[in-house]
Amino acid sequence: MIRDPETFNILRDTVRRFVRERLIPAENDVAANDEIPHEIVHEMRAMGLFGLAIPAEYGGLGLTLEEEVLVAIEMCRASPAFRSIAGTNNGIGSQGIVIDGTDEQKQRYLPRLATGELIGSFALTEPGAGSDAASLTTSARRDGDHYVLNGAKRYITNAPEAGVFTVMARTDAKNKHAGGVSAFLVERDTPGLSVGRPDRKMGQRGAHTADVIFEDVRVPAANLIGGKEGAGFKTAMKVLDKARLNIAAVCVGAAQRMLDDSLQYAVNRSQFQKPIAEFQLVQAMLADCKTDIFAAQSMTLEAARMRDEGASVTLEASCCKYFASEMCCRVADRAVQIHGGAGYMQEYAVERFYRDVRLFRIFEGTSQIQQLVIARSLIKQAQGH
Ligand SMILES: Cc1cc2nc3c(=O)[nH]c(=O)nc-3n(C[C@H](O)[C@H](O)[C@H](O)COP(=O)(O)OP(=O)(O)OC[C@H]3O[C@@H](n4cnc5c(N)ncnc54)[C@H](O)[C@@H]3O)c2cc1C
């Protein structure tokens, strides 16, 4: 749903210009230094990019999901690391509070997440619990008006930068399933919480992940999201429904950038005395990229509109995340191929994107997990549940 097309177009044009004039020229430095320059983070904050998905009453832009998806597509024409620094504040690092938080939790955290003064992270995955997230073993034991957390979380995006973590932990030791899990807001400087060294990854330099360790971390009971034990896994899944549509949009933006670069390369590179763009086998790769991108964009926008209208989109979000992330990797592969040897060289952005986008088929639920969500949902419908 686009509420006010005129205002929204101004935002979208501003983001488009920012990407072209500020982000794309800084990509090589970000990759070399593994860091987003502070001036750029500052400009992103001033533009409101940390609070796209946070309601206006808490200082965010309060975009609808369709609007947010369109902005994400624009942002991700530049290296995905730029979007990642603001991505958790708009997505998994804030939405647990937006969707299920108490008024007090919203007042306390959302305004600072909206400005980017505070970075939010989402800590679900553990060394022994990835795809089977409901088997997590981080424990939260009630002790007076606090909970005491113990355990370890793995590959947590923006952990090195985060000021507050949404942490899923088991409050009911006897219930080993999703119903025993609760979600907590844990502040970075709480004694006993430590963050490991940043992981050394295949790509996405400038975006950081790390382990987060909890050793007798005392968290006020007021920081239990929604004030209800046993609801944490449901909160996490609601957050992921929305996040999966955002990742699908990220994939569309990145794929569009790789196609733009490949098209430019194909019209400028000549072999056999003509531009390689005139060879039909190269044209087939360009056409397949465009078709893939158009399909992923259309389905993502449609699912975002459905969610804006209040529909449950668990199945559709999985379809979009699955198709768009697989599509993005197909486009990356063709983009490198169209560039030939140059595509294997670091001077060309497609070499970096090829590595960066590989992540999208893995995090926020692997492709196999999306297939399971889609199939289980269909089977449930067929069985009349
Ligand atoms: C860069 C990065 C950032 C991340 N950021 C975050 C974050 O911010 N917060 C967070 O909580 N987590 C984060 N993660 C973790 C991510 O969500 C998990 O890595 C992902 O869910 C997969 O879990 P796993 O790595 O344990 O793989 P596993 O679950 O061990 O999977 C290994 C393989 O087995 C397959 N598999 C597993 N179960 C099944 C099944 N039932 N049927 C078929 N195939 C199956 C998988 O699809 C995969 O191919 C991040 C990961 C990375 C790499």
PDBQT file of the ligand as one rigid body, heavy atoms in Angstrom, charges set to zero:
ROOT
HETATM    1  C1  LIG A 401      26.062 -13.873   7.714  1.00  0.00    +0.000 C 
HETATM    2  C2  LIG A 401      25.006 -14.488   8.584  1.00  0.00    +0.000 A 
HETATM    3  C3  LIG A 401      24.189 -13.668   9.339  1.00  0.00    +0.000 A 
HETATM    4  C4  LIG A 401      23.249 -14.225  10.222  1.00  0.00    +0.000 A 
HETATM    5  N1  LIG A 401      22.528 -13.395  11.036  1.00  0.00    +0.000 NA
HETATM    6  C5  LIG A 401      21.740 -13.956  12.009  1.00  0.00    +0.000 A 
HETATM    7  C6  LIG A 401      21.095 -13.133  12.987  1.00  0.00    +0.000 A 
HETATM    8  O1  LIG A 401      21.197 -11.891  12.956  1.00  0.00    +0.000 OA
HETATM    9  N2  LIG A 401      20.380 -13.737  13.975  1.00  0.00    +0.000 N 
HETATM   10  C7  LIG A 401      20.235 -15.081  14.048  1.00  0.00    +0.000 A 
HETATM   11  O2  LIG A 401      19.573 -15.547  14.962  1.00  0.00    +0.000 OA
HETATM   12  N3  LIG A 401      20.825 -15.897  13.127  1.00  0.00    +0.000 NA
HETATM   13  C8  LIG A 401      21.582 -15.374  12.128  1.00  0.00    +0.000 A 
HETATM   14  N4  LIG A 401      22.207 -16.175  11.211  1.00  0.00    +0.000 N 
HETATM   15  C9  LIG A 401      22.040 -17.619  11.309  1.00  0.00    +0.000 C 
HETATM   16  C10 LIG A 401      21.236 -18.232  10.154  1.00  0.00    +0.000 C 
HETATM   17  O3  LIG A 401      19.879 -17.883  10.267  1.00  0.00    +0.000 OA
HETATM   18  C11 LIG A 401      21.496 -19.741  10.171  1.00  0.00    +0.000 C 
HETATM   19  O4  LIG A 401      22.847 -19.929   9.736  1.00  0.00    +0.000 OA
HETATM   20  C12 LIG A 401      20.541 -20.516   9.277  1.00  0.00    +0.000 C 
HETATM   21  O5  LIG A 401      19.242 -20.486   9.804  1.00  0.00    +0.000 OA
HETATM   22  C13 LIG A 401      20.969 -21.978   9.085  1.00  0.00    +0.000 C 
HETATM   23  O6  LIG A 401      21.301 -22.589  10.287  1.00  0.00    +0.000 OA
HETATM   24  P1  LIG A 401      22.693 -23.391  10.400  1.00  0.00    +0.000 P 
HETATM   25  O7  LIG A 401      23.764 -22.478   9.927  1.00  0.00    +0.000 OA
HETATM   26  O8  LIG A 401      22.805 -23.951  11.759  1.00  0.00    +0.000 OA
HETATM   27  O9  LIG A 401      22.578 -24.547   9.339  1.00  0.00    +0.000 OA
HETATM   28  P2  LIG A 401      21.914 -25.983   9.585  1.00  0.00    +0.000 P 
HETATM   29  O10 LIG A 401      20.573 -25.831  10.195  1.00  0.00    +0.000 OA
HETATM   30  O11 LIG A 401      22.898 -26.872  10.254  1.00  0.00    +0.000 OA
HETATM   31  O12 LIG A 401      21.708 -26.476   8.081  1.00  0.00    +0.000 OA
HETATM   32  C14 LIG A 401      22.723 -27.118   7.304  1.00  0.00    +0.000 C 
HETATM   33  C15 LIG A 401      22.059 -27.641   6.027  1.00  0.00    +0.000 C 
HETATM   34  O13 LIG A 401      21.052 -28.622   6.360  1.00  0.00    +0.000 OA
HETATM   35  C16 LIG A 401      19.813 -28.266   5.789  1.00  0.00    +0.000 C 
HETATM   36  N5  LIG A 401      18.720 -28.670   6.659  1.00  0.00    +0.000 N 
HETATM   37  C17 LIG A 401      18.595 -28.469   8.011  1.00  0.00    +0.000 A 
HETATM   38  N6  LIG A 401      17.438 -28.978   8.445  1.00  0.00    +0.000 NA
HETATM   39  C18 LIG A 401      16.801 -29.479   7.358  1.00  0.00    +0.000 A 
HETATM   40  C19 LIG A 401      15.550 -30.153   7.162  1.00  0.00    +0.000 A 
HETATM   41  N7  LIG A 401      14.691 -30.356   8.166  1.00  0.00    +0.000 N 
HETATM   42  N8  LIG A 401      15.235 -30.543   5.912  1.00  0.00    +0.000 NA
HETATM   43  C20 LIG A 401      16.079 -30.303   4.870  1.00  0.00    +0.000 A 
HETATM   44  N9  LIG A 401      17.279 -29.695   4.997  1.00  0.00    +0.000 NA
HETATM   45  C21 LIG A 401      17.616 -29.297   6.220  1.00  0.00    +0.000 A 
HETATM   46  C22 LIG A 401      19.890 -26.737   5.641  1.00  0.00    +0.000 C 
HETATM   47  O14 LIG A 401      18.962 -26.239   4.676  1.00  0.00    +0.000 OA
HETATM   48  C23 LIG A 401      21.329 -26.567   5.231  1.00  0.00    +0.000 C 
HETATM   49  O15 LIG A 401      21.445 -26.809   3.856  1.00  0.00    +0.000 OA
HETATM   50  C24 LIG A 401      23.106 -15.640  10.291  1.00  0.00    +0.000 A 
HETATM   51  C25 LIG A 401      23.911 -16.458   9.494  1.00  0.00    +0.000 A 
HETATM   52  C26 LIG A 401      24.853 -15.910   8.656  1.00  0.00    +0.000 A 
HETATM   53  C27 LIG A 401      25.719 -16.837   7.834  1.00  0.00    +0.000 C 
ENDROOT
TORSDOF 0
